[in-house]
Amino acid sequence: MYQIKPSCSGCHTCELACPMQAINYDGPRYQIDPDKCVSCGLCETLCPTCSIYDPEEKKTVTPHEKIVKECDLVVCGGGTGLISAIKAAQLGLKVIVLEKATRCGGNTDLAHGFFPIYSKLHEEQGIEDVREEAIDVMDERSGGILGKDVLRTAIYGCSDFFDWLLEFPETRKVYAVEPLGDKREAGPIFGPAVTHFIHRIDNTHSLDPSIGPGWAGSYIKKTMLEAIPQQKLDVEILLEHEAKHLITDESGAVTGVIAKDPSGETEIHCKAVVLATGGYGMSDEKLEEYAGFFDVDRPVTRFSVPSDTGDAIDMLQELGVEPNPDRMFVSFFGPAHHPYSYSLYRLIEEPTNLSVDLDGRRWQDETGGLFTGRINIAGHRRECTWNIFTQEEIDQIFHKFQNDPSLEDEKECYMHYQEQLDAECHFKVPATMKAGTIRELAQKLQMDPDVLEKTVNDYNHFCLEQDDEEFHKDPKFLVPKKKGPYYAIYAQRFSEAAFGGLMVNAECQVLRNDGSVIPGLYGVGDATSAMHRKGELAVISELTWAVASAYRSAINAAKEMEAAK
Ligand SMILES: Cc1cc2nc3c(=O)[nH]c(=O)nc-3n(C[C@H](O)[C@H](O)[C@H](O)COP(=O)(O)OP(=O)(O)OC[C@H]3O[C@@H](n4cnc5c(N)ncnc54)[C@H](O)[C@@H]3O)c2cc1C
């Protein structure tokens, strides 16, 4: 019978596809019900993280002699690397994509959105072009460390990529530009409007619009893969081929790649290589080395695909190039979108939340929500919290969400909040606890009832006085927890991915430690340090950089080859 590995990202694809309804989310992971599963294998073919397998399946491997191939461009990694491959092939290059996993997609397939600040869609609607302003703001925000030239590549590169994506006929059906109310602070979204993904291509029946297959990343993967036969492009994709070593000539220029597949080795000679092997979110060794605070034995949910083990770093180290730990970043958010229905995730983000630790003590001003490190759930004991609300308060919050025009596209999931609360109370490891009194709630949470009762009484007193003596929360968010039923909703930290390793310049060429260019080598997306600084969120969303760098590296590689003729 099929089983689900811990690398499951909780994206819901298998649950929604299973014809036998044999896959259920039973906190904190999906599980397959042996009584219902008919071993049809559909879930295994769909899982974007290759986490579903049949332990009884015997794979026969017939060893092969070393295979030697030739092409213009080798792209290592089939996430946003597919963009490099398709664009390069459109420019006339013969391309080979090496993908370590059994299918393409990488973290890209799990990602929700990228954000061009300006595009043809903006232009058509007469929206102001604020890209130069964005570069200035982001440069300032990043203390000049990223460099204006690389920021320019990210911002203009994303626009160019998106304009190119608009040439694929489906794109105008899945994207629209929406006014934003002129947001001009550095962050993933900037400017008077945002491109909004309006139509999921997968998973459309889910009540949970959390990040996962179906959004922009999946759309990119699908569009790129379809373009190969449609446009008769010279792109060969070799699955289960792990790029292992870079081949260099006597001048140090990269001239090929050696890849391992389950049956042997393939040596590819080429004019340039794009490293798009993703981050190192699934390498315990690298996390320990480059993010010293990361304790791999702790209960941290990680969402990277299992194949993202920072292989580009290994390949560069063989060439004597070390990554700069100050330009690497590990994301710790909390709570995850995934282990919760989206509506409960949004609930925990509400500033009226009363958040307690596993002992039942309040531990922070809850105003910032638990997201994005503003409140550092990662720094807290066992990285787990319970977040307390009353039924009355929950009803009010969801009523507000349901009537908020800016949340129109999420409305559907807020209609079902009560079902989701009830469902989560019944997980084998419940993610939500319900009780009539605070003492009863404490017992269910295995806390000392006296401690939790005191916490809630103190909090209610602060609400009454409109003065949070303990953490100084803004009085407007001080809402008492007076009347049951009470709910406690669990939140745990999670790590989305780990970014960085290769230093690149504005042309996306990979640099040695002395700043010189390694000829013939380009770096893309999470494998690069372009947008990252230790302990700081990127000023531009990761996928935005990944699509921009993937697109630009193809153009730059083609230009370089043309110039060398
Ligand atoms: C759950 C989740 C949600 C996210 N949501 C967002 C979001 O909404 N917005 C956003 O901006 N960012 C988001 N991100 C981050 C975003 O997904 C990444 O920044 C982006 O996808 C990186 O693209 P990439 O091509 O660099 O890496 P990936 O898409 O991970 O691709 C790397 C590929 O390389 C392959 N590979 C690895 N090693 C080798 C090797 N040695 N040889 C050959 N192939 C190899 C891998 O199998 C993989 O297919 C999210 C990430 C996760 C995990």
The ligand as a Gaussian input file, in Angstrom:
#p B3LYP/6-31G(d) Opt

LIG

0 1
 C        5.553000      25.854000       0.069000
 C        6.250000      26.995000      -0.592000
 C        5.541000      28.122000      -0.954000
 C        6.171000      29.200000      -1.552000
 N        5.447000      30.291000      -1.906000
 C        6.040000      31.344000      -2.477000
 C        5.294000      32.473000      -2.907000
 O        4.080000      32.495000      -2.813000
 N        5.958000      33.519000      -3.449000
 C        7.304000      33.511000      -3.607000
 O        7.852000      34.483000      -4.079000
 N        8.039000      32.446000      -3.255000
 C        7.436000      31.365000      -2.704000
 N        8.165000      30.275000      -2.357000
 C        9.575000      30.255000      -2.760000
 C        9.643000      29.871000      -4.249000
 O        8.973000      28.664000      -4.420000
 C       11.077000      29.739000      -4.703000
 O       11.742000      30.950000      -4.474000
 C       11.218000      29.405000      -6.177000
 O       10.326000      28.410000      -6.556000
 C       12.647000      28.959000      -6.455000
 O       12.763000      28.478000      -7.748000
 P       14.066000      27.687000      -8.130000
 O       13.933000      27.326000      -9.557000
 O       15.255000      28.415000      -7.688000
 O       14.031000      26.360000      -7.233000
 P       13.013000      25.110000      -7.323000
 O       11.707000      25.482000      -7.898000
 O       13.008000      24.458000      -5.994000
 O       13.722000      24.169000      -8.392000
 C       14.914000      23.506000      -8.122000
 C       14.890000      22.219000      -8.940000
 O       16.192000      21.703000      -9.023000
 C       16.147000      20.304000      -8.836000
 N       17.490000      19.901000      -8.389000
 C       18.039000      20.049000      -7.173000
 N       19.307000      19.602000      -7.191000
 C       19.552000      19.171000      -8.449000
 C       20.679000      18.599000      -9.104000
 N       21.828000      18.377000      -8.455000
 N       20.563000      18.252000     -10.408000
 C       19.408000      18.444000     -11.087000
 N       18.309000      18.975000     -10.518000
 C       18.394000      19.353000      -9.218000
 C       15.055000      20.109000      -7.829000
 O       14.564000      18.799000      -7.869000
 C       14.028000      21.138000      -8.297000
 O       13.168000      20.602000      -9.250000
 C        7.555000      29.165000      -1.782000
 C        8.296000      28.028000      -1.429000
 C        7.646000      26.947000      -0.835000
 C        8.442000      25.742000      -0.454000

